[in-house]
Amino acid sequence: PSAAPALSWLESQLAGHGGVFGYAFDLTVTDWGLTIDAILALDAGGRSAGAAATTATAALAAHLGDYITGEAFGDVGSHYSGPIGKALLAAEAQGADIHAFGGVDLEAASRARLVTGGTVDGRFSDASTFGDNSNGFGQALNVLALSKTPAGAPSNAVEYLLAQQCPSGGFRLFYDATRGCASDAEADTDSTSFAIEALLALAPTPAQQAAVTGAVTFLRGQQDPVTGGFHGTGPTAAANTNTTGLAVRALTTLGAAGPAAFGRDFIGSLQLEAAHTSGTPAAGDEGAIALNQGAYDDGLTSGVEPSRPQWWRATTQAVLALISLPRADPQPVTPSRLLDTRAGASTVDGQQSGAGLTPAGSTLILQVGGRAGVPTDAAAVVLNITADGATGPGFITAYPCDANLPLTSSLNFVADTPVANAVVTGLSSTGTACLFVGTNSVNLIADVGSFFPAASGYHALTPARLLDTRTGESTVDSRQVGAGSTAGGSTLVLPVAGRGGVDANADAVVLNVTAVGATGPGVVTVYACDSGRPLASNLNFVAGSITANTVVTRLAADGTVCLYVGANAVNLVADVNGYFPAGSGYHAVAPARLLDNRAGESTMDGLQAGAGSTAAGSTIVLPVAGRGGVALGATTVVLNVTAVGASGPGFVTVFPCDSTRPLASNLNFVDATATPNAVVARLSADGTVCLFVGTNPVNLVADVSGYFG
């Protein structure tokens, strides 16, 4: 079953009901909790930047007091901890300012509800004339949301959550004046799934991991052996898609593939599809997911309308199971040099150094797995590859050594000038990447910054050419070839999904884009075609040059990306290296400028602009989290960093500010020519990255295109 139809249905439902969801008893009364469920579902599915999610988030901010307090119905001075935690989570997911969301500092509001001392020390409680009705959902949501802030989740809140685990491993939903769970009769399936998610967000200690293991045992015991659905408690005691969605999300994260797949099958059997809705009252609601078999049958017989809010509620949580793929977050390592063929050079472990120029037409086998913290079974790696001291123009192709040499390039170089490019490449089964050198001999340098684990949600591909506008060239499927140079000021639409191994439902892709034979200087901007063209660039070229850069970009709903050419005509070449499915943990954002120290230039929020060139030997601290759509809880960011107007050759190193600057570089520049390069960088605990400039002063520009976390 596919998440895409369900997510599209949710978006259409929000759009058709004023951007929010209402209660079953009165659709004009907004159900903010359900609306947040929709926001979180769309965020998990990679649609946080869409109109539906952003409109719902804006509405929530405008009416926040109606959700987190009871002032509207006379509960004077009230503050409800569960809604506060859930609103905080939604604001984080949408990259909003959690300290001024709807005029409220949600982090402070959450921490203010924490009980300190006494039997229930660590409980997030309500302040209400109707008593304290806080429960397991609110406890887990507040822990989860605060774990994404720099200060983290309070330790006593985590301990109180752990105390709610029942003997069978399940977590209780309803809290009372006692501290913990004494009877398995109190265990709740949904509360257990939320607790697992909260605990996993903490980088669990052995004790917390043991609690998670017990919770998984409980969850698996709630799965119906016939249908694959999961049973809840109370009104949801029968197997249902809400409970199943939450349970499958937790089990998938923990690698319980069999039970998770069985649960997805149950949900898929209750999703409306055109093959079954044609000619029925349910036609037009394809993608919606029913709560249970009875609701599904009623939908086909009578249509969704009589109980539409129930379908909203079921779909928002059931769809989480369909997008609960293995996470694709790159795992950072200390940036380290793995390869340097220059005479007298060194590497992190003394291997693969000083061999001299790599001859044209030869292939260098680079051992990556098992070195510099990269595991032997890593699926893919992020390398910064530099060509230096070439005897003439040429190119480098990086690819897994157990694949055939593809007809693509990763880096184009010229004589003598150092040229660098970030490369995201799959590794062979023995942990190697191959570097083929074409046309002329060159020294090769490779630095590693992060890797994708064996079970990663990132799908590395054998590189494939999707676009080449030059005459007489070819692509992987003979499409998008030979059209001639793209005129300055025009936009080329490139179909990507379903080509070169990219899944038809891919959310984002890793491309290597090359500008060839330009008639003059210009830029290339790559973006999803269903978004407005950003004021950021991915590639800067000059007349006659061959300039390449790696681009990680979201795909439009129809699977396309757009390439805008500014100033002068140029031939465009694009190779695909891999893709991210929806829900894999990569969050594409509309490219936004975060840094531009050139005089008279601007950034998306006016910060980090116009400070003048960065002196050699100095470091810029660049705030990233909370800007340009990047969530405050982001762990890793994808940047395009450009050096402009240098007074001489030099380099730029990008690294988390709470780490020691590594002896590796991300960008090599020579003179006033604009030189860009993609960077996948871990953020420091305060959401910053540092940019160190070596050798000569230079202006720096940084655009963000996505993040992990």
DOZALUM-909852 format. One record per residue (C-alpha): residue number from 1; y, x, z. Coordinates in steps of 0.02 Angstrom, whole numbers. Each point is the difference from the previous one (the first is absolute). Layout:
BEGIN
   i     c2     c1     c3
 NUM      Y      X      Z
...
This chain:
BEGIN
   i     c2     c1     c3
   1      0      0      0
   2    176     57    -39
   3    152      3    114
   4    123    -13   -144
   5    -17   -189    -33
   6     14    -38    186
   7    156    108     20
   8     78    -78   -155
   9    -38   -173     68
  10     82     43    166
  11    154     62    -92
  12     10   -160   -102
  13    -21   -107    155
  14    140     90     91
  15    112    -15   -153
  16    -38   -186    -14
  17     35    -37    183
  18    168     83     28
  19    -68    174     34
  20    -86    -50    164
  21   -150   -101     58
  22     13   -158    104
  23   -110    -86    127
  24   -131   -128    -52
  25     83   -135    105
  26    168     29    -85
  27     22    120   -145
  28    188      6     30
  29    -30     87    168
  30    -33    184    -34
  31   -159     77     70
  32     66    176     24
  33   -167     69     60
  34    -86    -59   -159
  35    145     64   -105
  36    -22    172     79
  37   -187     -8    -38
  38     49    -21   -183
  39    122    146     10
  40   -134    112     75
  41   -128    -54   -131
  42    119     38   -142
  43     43    168     78
  44   -185     44     18
  45    -22    -46   -182
  46    139    116    -57
  47    125   -140    -33
  48    125     33    139
  49    139     31   -126
  50    -29   -164    -91
  51    121   -146      6
  52   -117   -108    106
  53    -21    129    140
  54    182     54      2
  55     64   -180      0
  56   -116    -49    143
  57     53    154     98
  58    185    -39    -24
  59    -32   -179     60
  60    -92     64    153
  61    144    116     43
  62    126   -141    -19
  63   -100   -114    117
  64    -78    129    114
  65     58    -86    160
  66    -94   -158    -50
  67   -162    100      2
  68     11    125    142
  69     87   -117    124
  70     -9   -183     47
  71    187    -23     11
  72     -6   -129   -142
  73   -102   -120    108
  74     80     33    168
  75   -101    148     65
  76    158     88     58
  77     -9    190     18
  78   -175      7    -73
  79    -81    144    -95
  80   -177    -14    -69
  81    -94    165     -8
  82   -127    -47   -135
  83    132    -56   -126
  84    105    153     40
  85   -148    116    -39
  86    -42    -94   -159
  87    180      0    -61
  88     11    186     38
  89   -157     32   -104
  90     71   -100   -146
  91    166     92      7
  92    -91    167     -1
  93   -110    -53   -146
  94    154    -47   -101
  95     94    161     39
  96    137    -96     92
  97    107     70    141
  98   -101    -51    152
  99    147     41    114
 100    115   -125    -85
 101   -116   -131    -75
 102     86   -167      5
 103    121     79    124
 104   -141     46    119
 105    -72    168     50
 106   -182    -53    -16
 107    -71    162     69
 108    107    -17    156
 109    -44   -185     13
 110   -186     42     -7
 111     12    135    131
 112    104   -115    111
 113   -146   -122     10
 114   -117    133     74
 115    -54    -29    180
 116      4    158    106
 117    -99      7    161
 118   -118   -123     82
 119   -163    -74    -59
 120     59    -33   -178
 121     92    165    -23
 122     16     28   -189
 123     -5   -183    -53
 124    127    -62   -126
 125     56   -160     85
 126    107   -152    -41
 127    162    -46     87
 128     -3   -191     -5
 129     31   -152    108
 130   -172    -57    -58
 131    -90    150     73
 132    -79    155    -74
 133   -109    -46   -150
 134    -17    176    -71
 135   -174     39    -65
 136   -113    124    -88
 137     81    -24   -170
 138    172     45     67
 139    -66    148    100
 140    -85     76   -152
 141    146    -35   -118
 142    126     82    117
 143   -111    153     23
 144    -25     11   -188
 145    184    -20    -40
 146     60    123    132
 147   -129    128    -56
 148    101     13   -161
 149    160     50     91
 150     43    181     46
 151    -25    -35    187
 152   -170    -79    -32
 153    -89   -136     97
 154     17      8    190
 155   -157     70     81
 156     -7   -139    130
 157      5   -130   -140
 158   -148     84    -83
 159    -94      6    165
 160     33   -184     30
 161    -66    -41   -174
 162   -157    101     34
 163    -24    -94    164
 164    -21   -161   -100
 165   -164     57    -76
 166   -147   -107     55
 167   -175     68     39
 168    -62    -43   -176
 169    141    101    -80
 170    110   -146    -52
 171    179    -19     61
 172     64   -155     87
 173    140   -106    -72
 174     64    -98    149
 175     78     98    143
 176     19    -53    181
 177     53     84    162
 178   -155    110      2
 179      2    169    -85
 180   -155     -2   -109
 181   -145    -93    -78
 182   -148    -38    110
 183   -100   -119   -111
 184    -53      5   -181
 185     47   -184    -10
 186    181     62    -11
 187    -29    112   -151
 188     89    -53   -159
 189    -37     61   -176
 190    178     -1    -67
 191     69     84    156
 192   -133    134    -18
 193     49     36   -180
 194    183     18     50
 195    -48    115    145
 196    -99    112   -117
 197    148     15   -118
 198    117     43    144
 199   -116    131     74
 200    -32     83   -168
 201    188     20    -24
 202      5    113    153
 203   -108    144    -64
 204   -126    -57    132
 205    -56    106    147
 206   -189      8     30
 207     14   -143    126
 208     99   -106   -122
 209   -122     41   -140
 210   -143    -55    112
 211     91   -165     26
 212     16    -19   -188
 213   -186     34    -23
 214    -41   -136    126
 215    120   -120    -87
 216    -86     31   -167
 217   -168    -41     77
 218     73   -164     63
 219     78    -40   -170
 220   -162     27    -94
 221    -84   -121    119
 222    122   -136    -54
 223    -49      8   -183
 224   -100   -146    -68
 225   -163     72    -69
 226     -8   -130   -139
 227    179    -14    -67
 228     77    166     55
 229    146    -91     82
 230     59     43    176
 231      6   -124    143
 232    153    -20    108
 233     17    -91    165
 234     63   -171     53
 235     61   -100   -151
 236    -54    140   -117
 237   -175     23     71
 238    -78    -37   -170
 239      5    140   -130
 240    170     -2    -85
 241    103    107   -117
 242    142     35    123
 243   -115     84    124
 244   -101     81   -139
 245    155     77    -79
 246     52     83    163
 247   -177     59     41
 248    -32     72   -173
 249    166     94      6
 250    -54     84    162
 251   -178     35    -57
 252     56     74   -166
 253    118    120     88
 254   -146     57    107
 255   -119     24   -146
 256   -118   -148     33
 257    -17    -28   -187
 258   -149   -118      1
 259     66   -132    122
 260    173     14    -78
 261    -67    -32   -176
 262   -101   -150     64
 263    158    -70     78
 264     98     25   -161
 265   -134    -96    -94
 266     23   -146    122
 267    187     -1    -30
 268    -23     16   -188
 269   -112   -153     -1
 270    142   -102     74
 271    138     61   -117
 272     58   -122   -134
 273    -36     64   -175
 274     40    -74   -169
 275   -186    -18    -42
 276    -15   -128    141
 277    173    -78      7
 278     15    -48   -183
 279     18   -188    -12
 280     11    -23    190
 281    148    -39    113
 282     -7    183     57
 283     55     63   -172
 284    157    104     17
 285    -45     70    171
 286   -117    136    -60
 287     -6    147    119
 288     16   -105    158
 289   -137     25    130
 290    -72   -144    100
 291    -31      8    188
 292   -183    -50    -18
 293   -122    -86   -116
 294     59   -174     48
 295    181     43    -41
 296    -53     77   -165
 297    -97   -155    -50
 298    145   -112     50
 299    118    107   -103
 300   -102    -25   -157
 301    -17   -186     34
 302    175    -44     62
 303    105    153    -36
 304     84    124    116
 305    151   -108     39
 306    -65   -106    144
 307    -30    156    104
 308    105    133    -87
 309     60     86    161
 310   -182     28     48
 311    -28     86   -167
 312    155    107     32
 313    -66     51    170
 314   -175     39    -64
 315     59     99   -151
 316    123    112     95
 317   -138     73    108
 318   -152    -20   -113
 319     84    103   -136
 320      5    149    120
 321   -187     18    -27
 322     23     12   -188
 323    129    139     13
 324    -83     92    144
 325    -43    154   -102
 326    -24    174     70
 327    169     75     44
 328     75    118   -128
 329    113     97    118
 330      6    186    -45
 331    -52    108    146
 332    127    139     28
 333    -46    182     22
 334    116    144     37
 335     69     41   -173
 336    -97    155    -52
 337    -18    112   -151
 338   -175     -9    -75
 339     32     97   -160
 340    119    137    -57
 341    -52    109   -145
 342    154    111      7
 343    -33    182     43
 344     21     34    186
 345     11   -184     46
 346    -97    -81    141
 347    -78   -168     44
 348    -40    -89    163
 349   -172     79     13
 350     12    150   -118
 351   -103    -87   -133
 352     54    -28   -181
 353    147    120      4
 354     64    142   -108
 355   -115    -22   -150
 356    142     12   -125
 357     50   -109   -148
 358   -120   -140    -43
 359    -38     18   -186
 360     43   -137   -123
 361   -150   -108    -40
 362    -87     38    164
 363    -37   -109    151
 364     27     55    179
 365   -113    -82    129
 366     99    -32    159
 367   -101    -28    158
 368     94   -129    105
 369   -130    -86    110
 370    -37     99    157
 371    165     95     -3
 372    166    -24     92
 373    -64   -152     95
 374    -61    -96   -154
 375   -178    -65     33
 376   -139     47   -119
 377    -25   -182    -52
 378    183    -45    -32
 379     19   -120   -146
 380    169     60    -63
 381    138    119     45
 382    189     17    -18
 383     41    171    -70
 384    164     81    -47
 385    -40    107   -151
 386    120    135    -63
 387     -7     97   -162
 388     89    168      9
 389     24    151   -113
 390    -71    -81   -156
 391     -9    104   -160
 392     61   -152    -99
 393      3   -190      4
 394   -157    -93     51
 395    -77   -131    113
 396   -121    -24    144
 397   -126   -141     19
 398    -70    -37    174
 399   -160   -102     14
 400   -162    -15    103
 401   -118    139    -53
 402   -147   -119    -23
 403     97    -97   -134
 404     32     48   -180
 405    165     84    -42
 406    119   -146    -36
 407    128     -2   -140
 408    144     -4    125
 409    118    121     85
 410     61     16    179
 411    132    134    -23
 412     98     72   -147
 413     73    175     13
 414    107    122    -98
 415      7    190     -1
 416     45     83    166
 417     81   -151     84
 418    -94    -70    153
 419    -41   -185    -22
 420    -82   -111    134
 421    -74   -174      0
 422    -88   -104    130
 423   -176    -48    -55
 424   -113   -132     78
 425   -173     44    -63
 426   -177    -52     40
 427   -121    133     61
 428   -175     34    -63
 429   -152    -31    109
 430     13    181     56
 431    185    -15     45
 432     72     90   -151
 433    143    -34   -119
 434     10     82   -170
 435    161     69    -74
 436     -4     22   -188
 437    135    110    -78
 438     55    -38   -177
 439     95    105   -130
 440     58    151    103
 441    -52     99    153
 442     83    -38    166
 443    -11     32    187
 444    -59   -151     99
 445     53    -49    176
 446    -69   -151     94
 447     52    -68    170
 448    -90   -143     87
 449     94   -127    106
 450   -121   -144     28
 451   -164    -76    -55
 452    -84   -169    -21
 453   -163    -17    100
 454   -168    -39    -79
 455     13   -184     49
 456    181    -15    -54
 457     66   -155    -87
 458     86    113   -127
 459    -97      6   -163
 460     15    171    -82
 461    -34     -3   -188
 462    -37    128   -131
 463    177     15    -73
 464     25   -109   -154
 465    144     -8   -123
 466     78   -175     -9
 467    157     39   -100
 468     56    127   -130
 469    145    -48   -113
 470    -18    158   -106
 471    -70    -21   -174
 472   -176     65    -31
 473    -52     -6    183
 474   -126   -114     88
 475    -32    -99    159
 476   -158    -50     92
 477    -13   -165    -95
 478    112     35   -151
 479    134   -117     70
 480    182     48     37
 481     -2    147   -119
 482    108     67   -140
 483    149   -117     16
 484    126    142     -7
 485    131     55    125
 486     68   -129    122
 487    186    -27    -26
 488    126     38    136
 489     45   -158     97
 490   -164    -87    -45
 491   -153    -49    102
 492   -182     25    -49
 493   -126   -123     74
 494   -166     87     37
 495   -159   -103     33
 496   -101     92    134
 497   -120   -120     88
 498   -169     -8    -86
 499     25    166    -92
 500    -66    175     36
 501   -108    -60    144
 502    141    -91     91
 503    -61   -162     77
 504     74   -159    -73
 505     63    -48    174
 506     68    171     49
 507    158     -6    106
 508     71    174    -34
 509    -43    151   -107
 510     24    188     -3
 511     70     55   -168
 512     51    166    -73
 513    150    -34   -112
 514     63    129   -124
 515    159      4   -104
 516    -17     99   -163
 517    122     52   -137
 518    158    -85     64
 519    155      1   -109
 520    106     38    154
 521      1    -13    190
 522    -57   -161     83
 523   -107    -86    130
 524   -156   -108      9
 525    -17   -136    132
 526   -172    -77     30
 527    -15   -168     88
 528    -99   -163      6
 529     58   -109   -145
 530     21   -154    109
 531    129     88    108
 532    179     46    -39
 533     26    176    -66
 534     45    112    147
 535    140    127      6
 536   -127    138     28
 537    -82    117   -125
 538   -172     79     -9
 539     29    127   -136
 540    150    103    -59
 541    -11     85   -170
 542    105    108   -114
 543      1     21   -188
 544   -163     63    -75
 545    -86     24    168
 546   -170    -61     60
 547     23    -70    176
 548   -136    -84    104
 549     -4    -86    170
 550   -123   -100    101
 551     49   -181     34
 552    -80   -120    124
 553     58   -174    -51
 554    -40   -181     33
 555    -66   -101   -147
 556     81   -162    -52
 557   -101   -160     20
 558    -55     18   -182
 559    -59    179     29
 560    145     89    -85
 561    127    133     43
 562    167     27    -85
 563     70    169    -54
 564    189      0    -23
 565     78    142    -98
 566    180     45     37
 567    128     93   -108
 568   -106     74   -141
 569   -156    -40    -99
 570   -164     83     51
 571   -187    -12    -30
 572    -98    -64    150
 573   -176     44     55
 574    -89    -81    149
 575   -169     43     77
 576    -82    -99    140
 577    -85     94    144
 578    -50   -141    117
 579     46   -168     75
 580     21    -95    164
 581    -76   -175     18
 582    100   -133     92
 583    -29     13    187
 584    -48    184     -2
 585    146     51    110
 586    121     64   -131
 587    164    -96      0
 588    100     19   -160
 589    186    -31     17
 590    136    -18   -130
 591     55    182    -26
 592    152     33    107
 593    114    150     21
 594     -2     68    179
 595     92    165    -27
 596    130     65   -123
 597    114    137     63
 598     98     15   -164
 599    183    -44     19
 600     42   -178    -53
 601   -181    -61     -5
 602    -78   -136    107
 603   -161    -55     85
 604    -75   -171     28
 605     84    -19    171
 606    144    124    -11
 607    -88    124    115
 608    -43    181    -45
 609    122      3   -146
 610    135    121    -60
 611    -23    141    126
 612      4    136   -132
 613   -130    129    -51
 614   -128     55    128
 615     18    183     47
 616   -144    120    -27
 617   -102     20    158
 618     55   -167     71
 619    -95   -161     33
 620     50   -181    -29
 621    -72   -131    118
 622    -28   -157   -103
 623    -29   -168     90
 624   -127   -101   -102
 625    -84   -132    109
 626    103   -159      7
 627     92     38   -163
 628    -30    -55   -179
 629   -137   -122     49
 630   -101    130     96
 631    -72    -75    160
 632     43     79    167
 633   -186     27     29
 634    -26     96   -162
 635   -102    159     17
 636     11     78   -173
 637    127    -22   -139
 638      6     28   -188
 639    164     80    -53
 640     73     66   -161
 641    106    151     47
 642    122     76   -126
 643     95    164      8
 644    165     -7    -97
 645    137    127    -37
 646    -76    152     81
 647     97    163     -4
 648   -162     96    -35
 649   -189     -9     18
 650    -76    -67    160
 651   -122   -122     77
 652    -11   -154    112
 653   -132    -31    134
 654    -24   -177     67
 655    -88    -21    168
 656     -2   -111    156
 657    141     52    115
 658   -112      7    153
 659   -109    133    -82
 660     28    184    -38
 661     64     32   -176
 662   -148     53   -107
 663     -7    149   -118
 664    -18   -117   -149
 665    125    -76   -119
 666     16   -170    -84
 667    135     37   -127
 668     54    156    -97
 669    170      2    -85
 670     84    130   -108
 671    182    -44    -33
 672    113   -151    -24
 673   -138    -95    -92
 674    -58   -156     94
 675   -179     30     58
 676   -100   -144     79
 677   -171     -6     82
 678   -102   -132     89
 679    -40     31    184
 680   -127    -88    111
 681     61     46    174
 682    -50    -47    176
 683    143    -69    104
 684     40     70    171
 685    -15   -113    153
 686    182    -52    -19
 687    -23    -47   -183
 688     84    153    -77
 689    -45    138   -123
 690     83    169    -15
 691     53     85   -162
 692     18    189     10
 693     96     92   -138
 694    -44    180    -38
 695     92    138    -95
 696    151    -92    -75
 697    108   -153     41
 698    -40   -161    -90
 699     38   -186      0
 700   -146   -108     54
 701    -43   -177    -53
 702   -145   -100     74
 703    -67   -169    -55
 704   -138    -95     90
 705   -131   -101    -96
 706   -127    -47    133
 707    -82     37    166
 708   -163     -6     97
 709    -25    -70    174
